[in-house]
Structure formats: structure tokens, C-alpha cells
Amino acid sequence: MPTISKAEIWRGGETSNKVTKERRSVYVGTGGPNKDRETDAGVTVHLSLKSKGGGVSNVAVFFPPTTFDAVVREMVKTDREATIAAFAKAVLK
């Protein structure tokens, strides 16, 4: 599962005005969010956060193919040329 090296994780409480940056890795992979659904079509982003009790919470955000359009639209809004270049590079590999 590739690491997204420039990704940042920010966390804050629902009722807090403060957010803090986590110093943890973010990974992306194909398939479902867990072993029970690993054969599901889609993309899953995996990350971990410090938990209030002092441990670590693992988080998986699953994007099924029906959500790709919304994600890509936001990518294009952010940087059209970088999005086109990334898609071209991925398709030509």
C-alpha cells in the first residue's frame, strides 16, 4: 500500500477551536476498508490518530467508484493541470 508522503492529518474536537497536526503516515490502496470487505471495488485511505485515552485509533476512509466523480471534481477545482497530469501518468503506467 503506497504512502502519501505529503498528506497531512489534522485533528480537533467537535467543540474545540483548536486543531493539531498529527505526525503520522497516510496510506492509500485499492479494495475495501477492512478484511471483511477487502474485495470491494474502491479506494481506501488508511491513517491513524492519537486517541483521547492515550492509545491510537486506526481510521479507514472508503471511496466506492460512485464517489470518484465528486473527488475528481474537487481535485480539478484545486489544481486542474496537476489533476490531468496525475491521471495521464496513472493511465499510461
C-alpha positions as CSV (number, residue, x, y, z in Angstrom):
1,M,0.0,0.0,0.0
2,P,1.7,3.3,-1.1
3,T,2.4,6.0,1.4
4,I,1.1,9.5,0.5
5,S,4.1,11.4,1.7
6,K,2.8,15.0,1.5
7,A,-0.6,14.2,3.1
8,E,-1.4,15.9,6.4
9,I,-3.6,14.8,9.2
10,W,-5.3,17.5,11.3
11,R,-7.5,16.6,14.3
12,G,-9.7,18.7,16.6
13,G,-12.7,18.2,18.8
14,E,-16.2,18.9,17.7
15,T,-16.5,21.7,20.4
16,S,-12.8,22.9,20.2
17,N,-11.5,25.9,18.3
18,K,-8.1,24.3,18.1
19,V,-6.7,21.7,15.6
20,T,-3.4,20.0,15.9
21,K,-1.3,18.3,13.2
22,E,-0.6,14.6,13.7
23,R,2.8,13.2,12.8
24,R,1.7,10.0,11.2
25,S,1.7,8.4,7.7
26,V,-1.3,8.2,5.3
27,Y,-1.6,5.2,3.0
28,V,-3.8,4.6,0.0
29,G,-4.9,1.3,-1.5
30,T,-7.5,-0.4,-3.7
31,G,-10.2,-2.5,-2.2
32,G,-12.5,-2.3,0.8
33,P,-11.8,-0.7,4.1
34,N,-11.3,-4.0,6.1
35,K,-10.7,-7.7,5.7
36,D,-14.4,-8.4,5.5
37,R,-14.8,-6.1,2.5
38,E,-11.3,-6.3,1.0
39,T,-12.6,-7.4,-2.3
40,D,-15.0,-4.4,-2.7
41,A,-14.2,-2.2,-5.6
42,G,-13.0,1.2,-4.5
43,V,-10.1,3.2,-2.9
44,T,-9.4,3.2,0.8
45,V,-7.3,5.8,2.6
46,H,-5.8,4.5,5.9
47,L,-4.5,6.7,8.7
48,S,-4.1,6.7,12.5
49,L,-4.8,9.3,15.1
50,K,-3.9,9.6,18.7
51,S,-6.9,8.8,20.9
52,K,-8.1,10.7,23.9
53,G,-7.3,7.7,26.2
54,G,-3.6,7.7,25.2
55,G,-3.7,5.0,22.5
56,V,-4.0,5.1,18.7
57,S,-7.2,4.9,16.6
58,N,-6.9,3.4,13.1
59,V,-9.1,5.1,10.5
60,A,-10.1,3.9,7.0
61,V,-12.0,6.1,4.6
62,F,-13.5,4.1,1.8
63,F,-14.4,5.7,-1.6
64,P,-16.5,3.4,-3.8
65,P,-16.5,4.1,-7.5
66,T,-19.8,6.0,-7.3
67,T,-17.9,8.7,-5.3
68,F,-15.0,9.2,-7.8
69,D,-16.7,11.9,-9.7
70,A,-17.1,14.1,-6.6
71,V,-13.5,13.5,-5.6
72,V,-12.1,14.3,-9.1
73,R,-14.2,17.5,-9.3
74,E,-12.6,18.8,-6.1
75,M,-9.2,17.8,-7.4
76,V,-9.8,19.8,-10.6
77,K,-11.1,22.8,-8.6
78,T,-7.8,22.7,-6.6
79,D,-5.3,22.3,-9.5
80,R,-6.6,21.3,-12.9
81,E,-3.2,20.8,-14.5
82,A,-1.9,18.7,-11.7
83,T,-5.0,16.5,-11.8
84,I,-4.8,16.0,-15.5
85,A,-1.1,15.2,-15.2
86,A,-1.7,12.7,-12.4
87,F,-4.5,10.9,-14.4
88,A,-2.4,10.8,-17.5
89,K,0.5,9.3,-15.6
90,A,-1.7,6.7,-13.9
91,V,-3.4,5.7,-17.1
92,L,-0.2,5.3,-19.1
93,K,1.6,3.1,-16.4
